[in-house]
Amino acid sequence: MTMLESYWRETAPRFAGGAADELPERAGCVVVGGGFTGLSAARSLALAGADVVLLEAGEICGEASGRNGGQCNNGLAGDLGALAGRLGIERARSLYRAFDDGVDLVETIVAEEGINCDFLRNGKLKLADKPEHGAKLARTAEYLAREVEPDLRLLSRAELADEIGSDQFHGGILFPRSASMHMGRFGAGLADAAVRHGARLYEHAGVTALVPLGGGRFRVTTARGTIVADQVLLATGASMRGPFGWLRRRIVPIGSFIIMTAPLDRNVAAQIMPGRRNCTTTRNIGNYFRLAADNRLIFGGRARFALSSPKSDMKSGAVLHADLARIFPAIRNMPIEFTWGGIVDMTADRLPRAGERNGLFFATGFSGHGTQMSVLMGDRMARVMGGETGANPLAGLDWPTVPGHFGTPWFLPIVGAYYRYQDWRH
Ligand SMILES: Cc1cc2nc3c(=O)[nH]c(=O)nc-3n(C[C@H](O)[C@H](O)[C@H](O)COP(=O)(O)OP(=O)(O)OC[C@H]3O[C@@H](n4cnc5c(N)ncnc54)[C@H](O)[C@@H]3O)c2cc1C
């Protein structure tokens, strides 16, 4: 029987340091959202001596930060060449390096705060699903090695045998700087650290209204009362609730789904994933997978273009199980012990956005590639709020609305059909 819950949340201590008292009347900084972005911001603001209150609508790390694929990869979600064509190679390089900085910052926080979360630089493998994708990966590898990542390695189909026990792939790129960790234990450790440094974290305190009072101050109404803040940071991910219409017209919420097997026998694990890398595949509707420390296979993908709900997660789980059986027939009968889904905050160009608008600070849009950048951007926006105006690596990126999108993603089935057609053609 599969459990419809995130493995990370089920196998980590639940955060127990939430504030039980009434909301204070005032705070220097209010952070809205208790995922990695908000927690990292709260920690850094508190370390800088600010008076910080964090407001979370549900539970700490109850959304994407506690429901993801467990990969902490470097590199961009999108294509470096396309970005260089749009913004110039210098800016594209600096954005690529921001993701490196994100992985480095996660590693630093894990060490500084003593978080026991199995952080490991195990590297990422990008795997070619089709022979023609292999040729494209070779061109990409050459370009990335020249411009941003000289230590990456292009692997032929034959060389892949040392990395992965599947005959489904036609070459790959190994990104050695990428890492993995137990996301639940990292999130709980980050929240505990923020509290230790002086931040107050309020769960079940969803923000329902924000009234500007001038000079960056806001009256913030929540399910647990009202608070006046000198500064507000929105770290609300793919939020579909609260007064954030401006963000919602720029972010498309897309479901992503994950299944997880029972622990594999050590020899079987060594046979299917000898390299123990984080893997992602090249199809538009592709897969991501890796082994957990206890040898379970975590296997995810955008199985269906639907939002996450228990029924939707089950349907997507069945699609994912068929993909898993195709890639690793040897474990097709392993019990699936966890099935879950989450919502990705997708931007049109898959780059996150952060800055300040009408006195409100924000950091969001991590587009399914945010376990590292959310941590970096929380910290960087804390520094911006403290007066370090040059700290935001995403400053100045334009952010038009998604055409036809007014907050409810009615067009997801059409987008899904388009990508399935593209995967069939190429
Ligand atoms: C299924 C899945 C798989 C993924 N896999 C990976 C992966 O392997 N690698 C990777 O790098 N990235 C992955 N991601 C993305 C990554 O998890 C996110 O980019 C990252 O966790 C974003 O953190 P966040 O704090 O910005 O958002 P979240 O974790 O979503 O936190 C936002 C918080 O804001 C709260 N909130 C919203 N509205 C309000 C309100 N009105 N008032 C108060 N609080 C509010 C929410 O309850 C939520 O807790 C995945 C995402 C999903 C869903």
The ligand as a MOL file (V3000), in Angstrom:
LIG
                    3D

  0  0  0     0  0            999 V3000
M  V30 BEGIN CTAB
M  V30 COUNTS 53 58 0 0 0
M  V30 BEGIN ATOM
M  V30 1 C 7.3630 17.7210 -6.9000 0
M  V30 2 C 8.4990 18.7120 -6.9070 0
M  V30 3 C 9.7890 18.2790 -7.1910 0
M  V30 4 C 10.8540 19.1850 -7.1730 0
M  V30 5 N 12.1230 18.6950 -7.3140 0
M  V30 6 C 13.1700 19.5510 -7.2130 0
M  V30 7 C 14.4950 19.0630 -7.2310 0
M  V30 8 O 14.7430 17.8460 -7.2070 0
M  V30 9 N 15.5030 19.9700 -7.2360 0
M  V30 10 C 15.2670 21.3120 -7.1680 0
M  V30 11 O 16.2130 22.1060 -7.1820 0
M  V30 12 N 14.0240 21.8080 -7.0630 0
M  V30 13 C 12.9670 20.9610 -7.0580 0
M  V30 14 N 11.7040 21.4450 -6.9010 0
M  V30 15 C 11.5290 22.8870 -6.6430 0
M  V30 16 C 11.9310 23.3060 -5.2290 0
M  V30 17 O 11.3740 22.4150 -4.2920 0
M  V30 18 C 11.3950 24.7380 -4.9930 0
M  V30 19 O 11.9210 25.5880 -6.0040 0
M  V30 20 C 11.7830 25.3390 -3.6550 0
M  V30 21 O 11.5070 24.4520 -2.5940 0
M  V30 22 C 11.0110 26.6420 -3.4820 0
M  V30 23 O 11.0170 27.0780 -2.1660 0
M  V30 24 P 10.0810 28.2920 -1.7560 0
M  V30 25 O 10.3440 28.5710 -0.3380 0
M  V30 26 O 10.2600 29.4280 -2.7170 0
M  V30 27 O 8.5830 27.7790 -1.9910 0
M  V30 28 P 7.6870 26.7940 -1.0900 0
M  V30 29 O 8.4700 25.6960 -0.5100 0
M  V30 30 O 6.5080 26.4350 -1.9360 0
M  V30 31 O 7.2350 27.7240 0.1000 0
M  V30 32 C 6.3090 28.7580 -0.0540 0
M  V30 33 C 5.4810 28.7930 1.2100 0
M  V30 34 O 4.6420 29.9530 1.1840 0
M  V30 35 C 3.4530 29.6200 1.8490 0
M  V30 36 N 2.3980 30.5550 1.4620 0
M  V30 37 C 1.7860 30.6900 0.2700 0
M  V30 38 N 0.8270 31.6370 0.3080 0
M  V30 39 C 0.8460 32.1290 1.5790 0
M  V30 40 C 0.1050 33.1210 2.2370 0
M  V30 41 N -0.8790 33.7870 1.6360 0
M  V30 42 N 0.3960 33.3790 3.5500 0
M  V30 43 C 1.3930 32.7020 4.1970 0
M  V30 44 N 2.1200 31.7400 3.5980 0
M  V30 45 C 1.8520 31.4580 2.3110 0
M  V30 46 C 3.1620 28.1970 1.3880 0
M  V30 47 O 2.2740 27.5280 2.2840 0
M  V30 48 C 4.5570 27.5870 1.3560 0
M  V30 49 O 4.8710 26.8780 2.5390 0
M  V30 50 C 10.6070 20.5800 -6.9220 0
M  V30 51 C 9.3160 21.0160 -6.6670 0
M  V30 52 C 8.2650 20.0960 -6.6330 0
M  V30 53 C 6.8820 20.6020 -6.3140 0
M  V30 END ATOM
M  V30 BEGIN BOND
M  V30 1 1 1 2
M  V30 2 1 2 3
M  V30 3 2 2 52
M  V30 4 2 3 4
M  V30 5 1 4 5
M  V30 6 1 4 50
M  V30 7 2 5 6
M  V30 8 1 6 7
M  V30 9 1 6 13
M  V30 10 2 7 8
M  V30 11 1 7 9
M  V30 12 1 9 10
M  V30 13 2 10 11
M  V30 14 1 10 12
M  V30 15 2 12 13
M  V30 16 1 13 14
M  V30 17 1 14 15
M  V30 18 1 14 50
M  V30 19 1 15 16
M  V30 20 1 16 17
M  V30 21 1 16 18
M  V30 22 1 18 19
M  V30 23 1 18 20
M  V30 24 1 20 21
M  V30 25 1 20 22
M  V30 26 1 22 23
M  V30 27 1 23 24
M  V30 28 2 24 25
M  V30 29 1 24 26
M  V30 30 1 24 27
M  V30 31 1 27 28
M  V30 32 2 28 29
M  V30 33 1 28 30
M  V30 34 1 28 31
M  V30 35 1 31 32
M  V30 36 1 32 33
M  V30 37 1 33 34
M  V30 38 1 33 48
M  V30 39 1 34 35
M  V30 40 1 35 36
M  V30 41 1 35 46
M  V30 42 1 36 37
M  V30 43 1 36 45
M  V30 44 2 37 38
M  V30 45 1 38 39
M  V30 46 1 39 40
M  V30 47 2 39 45
M  V30 48 1 40 41
M  V30 49 2 40 42
M  V30 50 1 42 43
M  V30 51 2 43 44
M  V30 52 1 44 45
M  V30 53 1 46 47
M  V30 54 1 46 48
M  V30 55 1 48 49
M  V30 56 2 50 51
M  V30 57 1 51 52
M  V30 58 1 52 53
M  V30 END BOND
M  V30 END CTAB
M  END
